[in-house]
Amino acid sequence: MLVELVATVVIPTVVLVGLTGEDALGPTVGLVTALASPFLYGIYTMVRQRSVSALAVIALVSVLLTGSVGLLELDPAWFAIKEAVVPLVLGGLTMASAQTRFALLPVLFDRILDPKRVEAALDAEARATFDAAGRRGTVLAGAIVAASAVVSYALARWVVTSPSGSPEFASELGTHTTLSFFVIGLPTTFAMAWVLRGVLLKLEELTDIDVETLLRTNEGSEPSD
């Protein structure tokens, strides 16, 4: 998480705010340098995991669109539109996946929970209740991400106002990167964690077993009666 934070927030902010003046890298080279960090980190993550996730692709496309706005010197309003469209699309896809095998929370639970322990702890009715809670949580998580599009658009319109391609535009992008982490990133993360916690509490209620006991890491634990 620390490496991701440095690659996607710290490095772009430092470059955009401090190194895009005419006496440094300049607005064009500075913008390309700043966006190269999150872009290359996204490529590295996909190569390391040997898979291409929809989230990683959306993140890379977002970086490319930001670069296009600056390099093509488009109206900065397009940057705000991009900032709104990305979470709107991501949230919409998440909600749409709720009734499929790609539903966000059920897929996550398959990765972090021991399936044998979960199956042993749930009868058929309880399993159906837990699956339904996971799908409802997926819809809620998607709605949270989609709702953040409004804040993303407002923040971008407020912060990034200078003509694209100018040093001021690059500096404002750096400021926006930092503010969006605190104004959008952290609240969204906490909200998603709240949704996840609610579904896991439902699992504890249905099984009368602590979630820690059902995690894959607890290889030596046995399900409680």
Secondary structure, 3 states (H helix, E strand, C coil): CHHHHHHHHHHHHHHHHHCCCCCCCCHHHHHHHHHHHHHHHHHHHHHHHCCCCHHHHHHHHHHHHHHHHHHCCCCCHHHHHHHHHHHHHHHHHHHHHHHCCCCHHHHHHHHHECHHHHHHHCCHHHHHHHHHHHHHHHHHHHHHHHHHHHHHHHHHHHHCCCCCCCHHHHHHHHHHHHHHHHHHHHHHHHHHHHHHHHHHHHHHHHHCCCHHHHECCCCCCCCCC
